Amino acid sequence: MSALDQLDWQDTLDIICRSSARQILEGISFAEFRLRMEGMVPRLLTVGGMPKKQQSPEMLCSIATLMALEIWNATPIPENRFRPRKQARPERNAPCLCGSGKKFKQCCAAVNTPELGISEELMLTQVLDLMPAKKLAELPLLELHPESLALVAGQWIDEGQPKKAVSLLEKLFVHVDQLDGRAELAADTLLNAYLEINAPRKKQKFIDTLKAAPDKALASAGWQRQTTMHSDRGDYADAWSAFREAQRLTPNEPALSHLEVLVLVSEGSRAEAQARAKFWAARLSRDPEYDHSDLIRLLHDLADGGDASLLRTLPLGRGPLTDLAEIVAHWPEPASHYQLSGGDELNPKKDLAKLELDWMDLVEEGDFESAILFLGEEPLAGQSFRILRDVSEMVGALPENLPGSADALGRQVLERGEALRRLVLGRLKALKKELPWGFLDNRPLLTLVSYYIQEFAETRPAETLDLMRWSVNIANPTDNIGLRQDLIHTLVATGQADEAIAIAARYPNDFASTEYGRVLALFAGGRLDEAETALKQAAEKSPKVWKMLHAANPKRPASKNPGYITIGGNDEAYEYRQNHLDLWRLTGALKWGAGIKLPVKPKAKPSPDERLDSLF
């Protein structure tokens, strides 16, 4: 059975269990329930791989009898203190439950039907979910399996009802002194619910309650959560203190392996994280009772830190980033839903255009939750440059489950955008066509390319250089995004000064970065007289940049507008130094320029008002 078939099987079985729970709670007799089961069995057998022509009436009758018996005897009845009203399995020579008149051994028992593994805990989750809110307040919580309570509460959280989950589980933990390690899942679920409703004080209060619990497993769970909270805030000393307390309480707890490696990764101790992952893997693999292979893989993925590893670990967490990662992972392969209007305007086709309009309404509202829900419901979203651009920006604003996970997902989105660019423009024979910035529908693609260049410039230098050339020379020669500045400096660094000079010449009287890049290109190309003239012009126009290049150890200046660069300001000069000082030193241009006498711009005399102000 394939993974998809297994999901279909499980979904079908869940539907049968839920329908069964509803019927039993309504007071149906076993005989009627068994009869109705005959109508549900064929679908289950079909998704299990058995063709309908092989499903004889006798077989359906027998399977329905045994399934009805298993589900009936596992379904807790609220009026019976949440214990099943069990139907006895007939003796071999007793009449069969199907009513055929045959002996049980010669009728339904003759069919070899494996048990489905439907437990009381599983059916309890169905029963609880079907109960009205008023009845939930009357639950004998301590008599119910806490994992079932956790499962149904987790389901409510997934359905957007976290307050309902909180209401149920808070009542359970009023009796924390009577609970044991079986309530760990319920504790985790309650903490997740607090996160969903944004109740940090309640969350911390509950963690404190857990830390003081008489049961060591529950107390350790509280200290483990405390460790995570300290780590998330960067308080690593407190995180390790909390971790050691959890370890003291439950030294053999497998979950501690994941927690230790996670904290090490968070504080940047990658080598130690890898060493501890190996230690824990060896220890866990020797456990004679449990198979920890999934946990061992997780440890190695966490410690590895590669994008593929981080993305594999994301589904194990909760939150919007996890949800988004799951959606992105299941997007269909890139396909072209664009047309070229007038030879140079990239327009989405009708269905995609409508989808983008709906998306833009959501983005304007700034509702991440609704936006992610939209992406999950609209597989076509992954074919839109506009949506991919917005999603790449959204990723950076979402809280991380694991250190580096947002970056990994962001890179995955950008890689999809680049793959979509190649496919769409290839299909439209537009890879060598200009896509003017003036057309609004061209901008998402051009912007997405610039994000890709920025992200992968260090790790994929050859590819990003080609993309910069494509953007500046072909697609967007007006370069409204500002890639020319990096292109010029990259060409100088790779020994292609002549090309850098040619590009700089296309943008006279440009930003300081372009002007100083022109100086570098002329110097590297051996055109020293022209380089000197260009340096004098650049230094006169943007003196702070030249001064900052020669500063010994300047501090980053405070920005008046965070996220923006002030033209002619100290922040512009500092950014240029940070990005290009090494190239000035490597080429020898910095030492050469220091020997050139530059024109000194006289200080402007203060006005009478300024002189007056200086007195006070």
BATI-221974 format. One line per 3 residues: number of its first residue (from 1); their letters; for each residue x, y negated, z negated of C-alpha. Coordinates in nm, 3 decimals. Example, Ala and Ser with C-alpha at 12.3 -4.5 7.8 and 13.67 -1.06 7.14 Angstrom:
<zafis>
1	AS	1.230 0.450 -0.780  1.367 0.106 -0.714
</zafis>
This chain:
<zafis>
1	MSA	0.000 0.000 0.000  0.143 -0.338 0.104  0.173 -0.631 -0.137
4	LDQ	-0.124 -0.797 0.038  -0.331 -0.479 0.008  -0.242 -0.454 -0.361
7	LDW	-0.367 -0.810 -0.416  -0.688 -0.725 -0.230  -0.731 -0.412 -0.442
10	QDT	-0.677 -0.604 -0.766  -0.914 -0.883 -0.659  -1.182 -0.626 -0.576
13	LDI	-1.130 -0.446 -0.907  -1.155 -0.778 -1.094  -1.487 -0.851 -0.921
16	ICR	-1.617 -0.507 -1.018  -1.508 -0.554 -1.382  -1.668 -0.896 -1.406
19	SSA	-1.993 -0.776 -1.248  -1.992 -0.474 -1.477  -1.941 -0.686 -1.789
22	RQI	-2.233 -0.911 -1.691  -2.466 -0.615 -1.635  -2.370 -0.443 -1.960
25	LEG	-2.415 -0.764 -2.161  -2.763 -0.799 -2.004  -2.857 -0.463 -2.153
28	ISF	-2.856 -0.235 -1.851  -2.882 0.140 -1.920  -2.590 0.365 -1.838
31	AEF	-2.793 0.555 -1.580  -2.881 0.234 -1.392  -2.524 0.104 -1.427
34	RLR	-2.385 0.428 -1.280  -2.626 0.402 -0.988  -2.526 0.042 -0.913
37	MEG	-2.161 0.146 -0.926  -2.221 0.361 -0.618  -2.276 0.038 -0.424
40	MVP	-1.947 -0.113 -0.546  -1.716 0.184 -0.493  -1.699 0.179 -0.108
43	RLL	-1.536 -0.165 -0.097  -1.272 -0.055 -0.349  -1.191 0.259 -0.151
46	TVG	-1.173 0.063 0.175  -0.919 -0.190 0.044  -0.733 0.108 -0.105
49	GMP	-0.679 0.240 0.246  -0.954 0.501 0.280  -1.156 0.463 0.606
52	KKQ	-1.535 0.455 0.563  -1.581 0.771 0.771  -1.390 0.966 0.504
55	QSP	-1.616 0.836 0.224  -1.879 1.106 0.186  -2.193 1.050 -0.029
58	EML	-2.078 1.324 -0.267  -1.739 1.154 -0.311  -1.897 0.811 -0.372
61	CSI	-2.133 0.960 -0.628  -1.852 1.132 -0.818  -1.618 0.833 -0.821
64	ATL	-1.903 0.602 -0.927  -1.981 0.830 -1.222  -1.623 0.840 -1.349
67	MAL	-1.564 0.467 -1.290  -1.889 0.377 -1.464  -1.788 0.594 -1.759
70	EIW	-1.442 0.434 -1.786  -1.570 0.074 -1.762  -1.871 0.131 -1.989
73	NAT	-1.656 0.279 -2.263  -1.407 -0.009 -2.244  -1.660 -0.296 -2.259
76	PIP	-1.692 -0.462 -2.604  -2.046 -0.554 -2.707  -2.082 -0.879 -2.910
79	ENR	-2.379 -0.738 -3.107  -2.166 -0.433 -3.196  -1.883 -0.640 -3.357
82	FRP	-1.714 -0.637 -3.015  -1.684 -0.261 -3.009  -1.801 -0.059 -2.704
85	RKQ	-2.120 0.149 -2.726  -1.951 0.455 -2.584  -2.116 0.703 -2.354
88	ARP	-1.989 1.050 -2.436  -1.811 1.233 -2.156  -2.008 1.554 -2.084
91	ERN	-1.864 1.890 -2.171  -1.761 2.098 -1.872  -2.079 2.304 -1.873
94	APC	-2.312 2.017 -1.968  -2.543 1.855 -1.708  -2.365 1.593 -1.496
97	LCG	-2.437 1.228 -1.566  -2.527 1.160 -1.202  -2.858 1.350 -1.241
100	SGK	-2.783 1.616 -0.980  -2.877 1.896 -1.220  -2.540 2.061 -1.166
103	KFK	-2.288 2.134 -1.435  -2.043 1.851 -1.489  -1.745 2.070 -1.396
106	QCC	-1.909 2.165 -1.065  -2.023 1.810 -0.983  -1.857 1.476 -1.055
109	AAV	-1.575 1.626 -1.263  -1.465 1.830 -0.959  -1.338 1.516 -0.784
112	NTP	-0.981 1.432 -0.871  -1.015 1.061 -0.956  -0.728 0.889 -1.140
115	ELG	-0.818 0.654 -1.423  -0.803 0.284 -1.330  -0.637 0.180 -1.654
118	ISE	-0.924 -0.046 -1.757  -0.863 -0.124 -2.125  -1.083 -0.276 -2.394
121	ELM	-0.852 -0.578 -2.393  -0.910 -0.631 -2.022  -1.288 -0.604 -2.051
124	LTQ	-1.283 -0.830 -2.357  -1.145 -1.110 -2.140  -1.442 -1.064 -1.905
127	VLD	-1.691 -1.059 -2.190  -1.548 -1.371 -2.355  -1.549 -1.559 -2.027
130	LMP	-1.917 -1.479 -1.977  -2.024 -1.584 -2.326  -2.193 -1.924 -2.373
133	AKK	-1.995 -2.189 -2.562  -2.225 -2.170 -2.867  -2.154 -1.799 -2.906
136	LAE	-1.777 -1.853 -2.891  -1.792 -2.043 -3.220  -1.928 -1.729 -3.388
139	LPL	-1.650 -1.496 -3.274  -1.489 -1.269 -3.538  -1.148 -1.380 -3.413
142	LEL	-0.939 -1.167 -3.645  -1.118 -0.854 -3.524  -1.037 -0.927 -3.158
145	HPE	-0.713 -0.852 -2.982  -0.521 -1.184 -2.965  -0.375 -1.104 -2.622
148	SLA	-0.727 -1.088 -2.480  -0.804 -1.424 -2.635  -0.484 -1.556 -2.478
151	LVA	-0.571 -1.416 -2.136  -0.916 -1.570 -2.125  -0.782 -1.902 -2.257
154	GQW	-0.512 -1.898 -1.989  -0.781 -1.838 -1.729  -0.972 -2.141 -1.854
157	IDE	-0.658 -2.353 -1.826  -0.613 -2.240 -1.465  -0.977 -2.331 -1.399
160	GQP	-0.922 -2.684 -1.531  -1.078 -2.629 -1.875  -0.782 -2.669 -2.114
163	KKA	-0.998 -2.825 -2.389  -1.208 -2.510 -2.398  -0.887 -2.305 -2.438
166	VSL	-0.772 -2.532 -2.721  -1.106 -2.497 -2.899  -1.084 -2.117 -2.892
169	LEK	-0.720 -2.073 -2.992  -0.707 -2.342 -3.257  -0.972 -2.144 -3.447
172	LFV	-0.754 -1.834 -3.421  -0.446 -2.002 -3.569  -0.635 -2.134 -3.869
175	HVD	-0.560 -1.780 -3.988  -0.188 -1.792 -3.895  -0.093 -1.625 -4.225
178	QLD	-0.292 -1.316 -4.115  -0.147 -1.291 -3.765  0.154 -1.100 -3.635
181	GRA	0.369 -1.083 -3.324  0.075 -0.974 -3.110  -0.042 -1.338 -3.124
184	ELA	0.271 -1.471 -2.949  0.099 -1.493 -2.611  -0.190 -1.680 -2.770
187	ADT	0.057 -1.924 -2.928  0.227 -1.986 -2.594  -0.109 -2.037 -2.427
190	LLN	-0.220 -2.290 -2.689  0.104 -2.483 -2.645  0.048 -2.486 -2.267
193	AYL	-0.305 -2.611 -2.323  -0.174 -2.898 -2.539  0.059 -2.985 -2.253
196	EIN	-0.234 -2.990 -2.009  -0.438 -3.228 -2.225  -0.131 -3.443 -2.304
199	APR	-0.141 -3.394 -2.679  0.228 -3.409 -2.788  0.148 -3.470 -3.155
202	KKQ	-0.084 -3.171 -3.175  0.179 -2.966 -2.992  0.453 -3.056 -3.239
205	KFI	0.221 -2.999 -3.538  0.137 -2.653 -3.408  0.506 -2.572 -3.351
208	DTL	0.570 -2.669 -3.713  0.287 -2.436 -3.817  0.442 -2.150 -3.623
211	KAA	0.788 -2.213 -3.768  0.641 -2.170 -4.117  0.443 -1.852 -4.030
214	PDK	0.501 -1.549 -4.259  0.543 -1.322 -3.957  0.901 -1.337 -3.827
217	ALA	0.802 -1.293 -3.462  0.560 -1.587 -3.475  0.808 -1.803 -3.667
220	SAG	1.075 -1.723 -3.410  0.834 -1.818 -3.130  0.791 -2.157 -3.298
223	WQR	1.166 -2.211 -3.324  1.209 -2.106 -2.961  0.960 -2.370 -2.850
226	QTT	1.135 -2.623 -3.073  1.460 -2.533 -2.897  1.302 -2.602 -2.558
229	MHS	1.163 -2.939 -2.670  1.501 -3.055 -2.805  1.672 -2.937 -2.486
232	DRG	1.421 -3.119 -2.264  1.503 -3.441 -2.453  1.878 -3.383 -2.420
235	DYA	1.918 -3.327 -2.796  2.145 -3.027 -2.753  2.285 -3.019 -3.107
238	DAW	1.931 -2.990 -3.247  1.843 -2.743 -2.971  2.125 -2.508 -3.072
241	SAF	2.031 -2.542 -3.439  1.672 -2.438 -3.358  1.796 -2.157 -3.134
244	REA	2.014 -2.013 -3.413  1.713 -2.012 -3.648  1.507 -1.822 -3.389
247	QRL	1.797 -1.580 -3.344  1.822 -1.526 -3.722  1.455 -1.431 -3.739
250	TPN	1.447 -1.200 -3.436  1.806 -1.117 -3.336  1.700 -0.852 -3.084
253	EPA	1.428 -1.055 -2.912  1.484 -1.030 -2.531  1.331 -1.376 -2.474
256	LSH	1.631 -1.529 -2.655  1.848 -1.436 -2.356  1.645 -1.655 -2.124
259	LEV	1.638 -1.939 -2.377  2.012 -1.937 -2.440  2.101 -1.939 -2.071
262	LVL	1.843 -2.212 -2.003  1.989 -2.445 -2.268  2.343 -2.384 -2.139
265	VSE	2.231 -2.471 -1.785  2.048 -2.780 -1.911  2.356 -2.920 -2.084
268	GSR	2.571 -2.850 -1.777  2.766 -2.552 -1.911  2.726 -2.351 -1.591
271	AEA	3.032 -2.124 -1.639  2.930 -2.033 -1.994  2.573 -1.974 -1.877
274	QAR	2.699 -1.727 -1.618  2.911 -1.549 -1.882  2.617 -1.522 -2.124
277	AKF	2.389 -1.402 -1.845  2.634 -1.116 -1.780  2.648 -1.040 -2.156
280	WAA	2.270 -1.029 -2.190  2.227 -0.829 -1.869  2.461 -0.559 -2.001
283	RLS	2.282 -0.555 -2.337  1.930 -0.546 -2.192  2.013 -0.275 -1.941
286	RDP	2.097 -0.042 -2.235  1.747 -0.076 -2.388  1.606 0.281 -2.392
289	EYD	1.243 0.169 -2.438  1.184 -0.108 -2.184  1.282 -0.194 -1.829
292	HSD	1.422 -0.549 -1.836  1.524 -0.564 -1.468  1.299 -0.866 -1.395
295	LIR	1.442 -1.056 -1.693  1.797 -0.967 -1.589  1.733 -1.103 -1.239
298	LLH	1.591 -1.421 -1.393  1.903 -1.468 -1.607  2.131 -1.439 -1.306
301	DLA	1.909 -1.674 -1.105  1.914 -1.934 -1.382  2.290 -1.915 -1.423
304	DGG	2.359 -1.915 -1.049  2.205 -2.259 -0.990  2.164 -2.215 -0.612
307	DAS	1.847 -2.341 -0.445  1.719 -1.993 -0.366  1.775 -1.885 -0.727
310	LLR	1.602 -2.191 -0.870  1.303 -2.150 -0.639  1.269 -1.785 -0.742
313	TLP	1.250 -1.888 -1.107  0.995 -2.166 -1.059  0.683 -1.942 -1.044
316	LGR	0.766 -1.821 -1.395  0.690 -2.163 -1.540  0.382 -2.383 -1.554
319	GPL	0.302 -2.730 -1.436  0.252 -2.926 -1.114  0.604 -2.860 -0.981
322	TDL	0.545 -2.485 -1.007  0.208 -2.520 -0.835  0.361 -2.727 -0.557
325	AEI	0.648 -2.480 -0.508  0.398 -2.196 -0.471  0.206 -2.393 -0.206
328	VAH	0.519 -2.485 -0.009  0.638 -2.122 -0.016  0.314 -2.006 0.150
331	WPE	0.285 -2.271 0.420  0.260 -2.124 0.772  0.565 -2.142 0.998
334	PAS	0.620 -2.484 1.164  0.403 -2.544 1.468  0.343 -2.846 1.692
337	HYQ	0.026 -3.045 1.630  0.152 -3.362 1.797  0.132 -3.532 2.134
340	LSG	0.343 -3.807 2.290  0.143 -4.112 2.389  0.292 -4.355 2.638
343	GDE	0.611 -4.152 2.639  0.739 -4.283 2.307  0.462 -4.276 2.042
346	LNP	0.434 -3.958 1.836  0.065 -3.909 1.757  -0.087 -3.628 1.548
349	KKD	-0.362 -3.437 1.727  -0.724 -3.479 1.619  -0.739 -3.227 1.332
352	LAK	-0.404 -3.331 1.188  -0.487 -3.701 1.225  -0.810 -3.653 1.024
355	LEL	-0.619 -3.457 0.761  -0.361 -3.735 0.728  -0.634 -3.996 0.674
358	DWM	-0.779 -3.790 0.389  -0.429 -3.745 0.247  -0.350 -4.116 0.256
361	DLV	-0.662 -4.189 0.051  -0.535 -3.947 -0.218  -0.181 -4.087 -0.215
364	EEG	-0.308 -4.441 -0.263  -0.490 -4.330 -0.578  -0.167 -4.182 -0.718
367	DFE	-0.347 -3.868 -0.835  -0.080 -3.595 -0.824  -0.318 -3.325 -0.947
370	SAI	-0.570 -3.389 -0.669  -0.290 -3.423 -0.412  -0.145 -3.083 -0.504
373	LFL	-0.492 -2.927 -0.495  -0.539 -3.080 -0.148  -0.209 -2.931 -0.027
376	GEE	-0.311 -2.589 -0.152  -0.644 -2.603 0.030  -0.508 -2.739 0.360
379	PLA	-0.238 -2.516 0.517  -0.218 -2.762 0.809  -0.064 -3.013 0.565
382	GQS	0.275 -2.848 0.609  0.272 -2.944 0.979  0.256 -3.320 0.916
385	FRI	0.564 -3.545 0.908  0.369 -3.801 0.707  0.266 -3.550 0.441
388	LRD	0.611 -3.389 0.425  0.766 -3.733 0.373  0.522 -3.809 0.091
391	VSE	0.570 -3.467 -0.068  0.949 -3.510 -0.067  0.896 -3.836 -0.257
394	MVG	0.638 -3.678 -0.489  0.869 -3.397 -0.595  1.108 -3.641 -0.759
397	ALP	0.827 -3.782 -0.972  0.708 -3.447 -1.113  0.838 -3.303 -1.441
400	ENL	1.091 -3.022 -1.401  1.039 -2.671 -1.536  1.406 -2.590 -1.503
403	PGS	1.714 -2.812 -1.454  1.765 -2.873 -1.084  1.434 -2.715 -0.981
406	ADA	1.290 -3.043 -0.844  1.603 -3.100 -0.635  1.584 -2.747 -0.498
409	LGR	1.218 -2.787 -0.400  1.288 -3.130 -0.251  1.560 -2.980 -0.031
412	QVL	1.323 -2.704 0.078  1.066 -2.964 0.189  1.332 -3.162 0.378
415	ERG	1.456 -2.847 0.551  1.102 -2.776 0.665  1.076 -3.134 0.795
418	EAL	1.395 -3.094 0.998  1.277 -2.760 1.139  0.946 -2.923 1.232
421	RRL	1.130 -3.214 1.401  1.331 -2.981 1.621  1.026 -2.775 1.714
424	VLG	0.788 -3.065 1.783  1.032 -3.280 1.980  1.159 -2.974 2.162
427	RLK	0.805 -2.879 2.270  0.737 -3.237 2.379  1.077 -3.264 2.553
430	ALK	1.140 -3.573 2.342  1.470 -3.493 2.172  1.643 -3.755 2.389
433	KEL	1.360 -4.009 2.385  1.336 -4.330 2.188  1.072 -4.329 1.914
436	PWG	1.034 -4.702 1.839  0.989 -4.802 1.478  0.714 -5.041 1.583
439	FLD	0.473 -4.749 1.628  0.349 -4.656 1.280  0.310 -4.286 1.361
442	NRP	0.682 -4.264 1.445  0.794 -4.388 1.104  0.724 -4.078 0.890
445	LLT	0.951 -3.864 1.109  1.230 -4.123 1.118  1.211 -4.173 0.742
448	LVS	1.208 -3.798 0.678  1.526 -3.763 0.886  1.696 -4.034 0.678
451	YYI	1.601 -3.847 0.357  1.751 -3.529 0.502  2.075 -3.709 0.589
454	QEF	2.098 -3.862 0.244  2.042 -3.526 0.072  2.274 -3.310 0.283
457	AET	2.550 -3.555 0.381  2.805 -3.391 0.150  2.713 -3.026 0.202
460	RPA	2.633 -3.039 0.577  2.856 -3.319 0.713  2.863 -3.212 1.079
463	ETL	2.485 -3.168 1.101  2.404 -3.496 0.927  2.655 -3.684 1.145
466	DLM	2.473 -3.556 1.453  2.141 -3.661 1.302  2.271 -4.010 1.229
469	RWS	2.389 -4.036 1.590  2.050 -3.918 1.712  1.862 -4.167 1.495
472	VNI	2.083 -4.472 1.560  2.172 -4.411 1.925  1.856 -4.247 2.060
475	ANP	1.544 -4.238 1.846  1.563 -4.570 1.661  1.833 -4.797 1.810
478	TDN	1.699 -5.096 1.614  1.787 -4.882 1.308  1.518 -5.020 1.079
481	IGL	1.615 -4.756 0.821  1.978 -4.870 0.793  2.166 -4.553 0.891
484	RQD	2.422 -4.746 1.100  2.618 -4.844 0.793  2.680 -4.485 0.684
487	LIH	2.734 -4.379 1.045  3.011 -4.634 1.097  3.196 -4.531 0.781
490	TLV	3.150 -4.158 0.853  3.293 -4.200 1.203  3.596 -4.382 1.060
493	ATG	3.645 -4.105 0.804  3.633 -3.838 1.075  3.884 -4.012 1.301
496	QAD	3.636 -4.153 1.553  3.714 -4.521 1.516  3.633 -4.620 1.875
499	EAI	3.278 -4.492 1.844  3.242 -4.671 1.509  3.363 -4.998 1.670
502	AIA	3.108 -4.961 1.951  2.821 -4.907 1.710  2.923 -5.198 1.485
505	ARY	2.935 -5.424 1.792  2.564 -5.359 1.850  2.476 -5.520 1.516
508	PND	2.651 -5.862 1.490  2.602 -6.074 1.178  2.467 -5.774 0.991
511	FAS	2.460 -5.660 0.629  2.783 -5.667 0.430  2.825 -5.290 0.460
514	TEY	2.817 -5.310 0.841  3.056 -5.606 0.849  3.312 -5.439 0.621
517	GRV	3.263 -5.113 0.812  3.354 -5.306 1.130  3.678 -5.415 0.961
520	LAL	3.760 -5.055 0.869  3.685 -4.932 1.221  3.903 -5.197 1.388
523	FAG	4.187 -5.128 1.145  4.165 -4.751 1.192  4.155 -4.804 1.569
526	GRL	4.481 -5.000 1.557  4.321 -5.330 1.660  4.478 -5.524 1.374
529	DEA	4.430 -5.880 1.506  4.060 -5.820 1.555  4.044 -5.645 1.215
532	ETA	4.200 -5.949 1.045  3.949 -6.183 1.209  3.664 -5.953 1.110
535	LKQ	3.790 -5.934 0.752  3.806 -6.313 0.721  3.451 -6.338 0.851
538	AAE	3.323 -6.064 0.618  3.501 -6.207 0.313  3.364 -6.555 0.383
541	KSP	3.011 -6.425 0.425  3.016 -6.165 0.143  3.305 -6.257 -0.091
544	KVW	3.174 -6.049 -0.381  3.226 -5.726 -0.189  3.593 -5.802 -0.124
547	KML	3.644 -5.904 -0.486  3.473 -5.587 -0.609  3.693 -5.367 -0.389
550	HAA	3.998 -5.501 -0.574  3.846 -5.498 -0.925  4.029 -5.273 -1.173
553	NPK	3.737 -5.103 -1.348  3.413 -5.293 -1.293  3.092 -5.212 -1.479
556	RPA	2.770 -5.153 -1.291  2.587 -5.488 -1.286  2.233 -5.506 -1.412
559	SKN	1.980 -5.520 -1.130  1.708 -5.783 -1.138  1.493 -5.553 -0.920
562	PGY	1.556 -5.183 -1.003  1.549 -4.971 -0.690  1.647 -5.263 -0.468
565	ITI	1.981 -5.418 -0.365  2.027 -5.796 -0.384  2.177 -5.923 -0.059
568	GGN	2.495 -6.107 -0.150  2.464 -5.997 -0.513  2.698 -5.819 -0.749
571	DEA	2.488 -5.502 -0.724  2.538 -5.494 -0.345  2.914 -5.534 -0.394
574	YEY	2.925 -5.261 -0.658  2.732 -5.013 -0.443  2.966 -5.073 -0.151
577	RQN	3.267 -5.013 -0.374  3.117 -4.691 -0.511  3.042 -4.557 -0.165
580	HLD	3.349 -4.664 0.034  3.645 -4.756 -0.188  3.809 -4.417 -0.133
583	LWR	3.797 -4.467 0.246  3.954 -4.812 0.217  4.235 -4.661 0.013
586	LTG	4.278 -4.353 0.229  4.308 -4.547 0.555  4.548 -4.799 0.401
589	ALK	4.309 -5.081 0.485  4.283 -5.197 0.123  4.659 -5.251 0.091
592	WGA	4.674 -5.412 0.437  4.387 -5.650 0.356  4.547 -5.758 0.028
595	GIK	4.833 -5.913 0.225  4.603 -6.132 0.432  4.541 -6.486 0.317
598	LPV	4.169 -6.534 0.323  3.992 -6.872 0.339  3.881 -6.991 -0.003
601	KPK	3.532 -7.128 -0.007  3.526 -7.443 -0.225  3.292 -7.437 -0.520
604	AKP	2.987 -7.650 -0.473  2.977 -7.953 -0.701  2.700 -7.929 -0.959
607	SPD	2.404 -8.159 -0.913  2.330 -8.431 -1.170  2.051 -8.212 -1.310
610	ERL	2.285 -7.913 -1.343  2.544 -8.128 -1.523  2.274 -8.252 -1.757
613	DSL	2.154 -7.895 -1.823  2.506 -7.784 -1.912  2.508 -8.029 -2.205
616	F	2.223 -7.855 -2.379
</zafis>
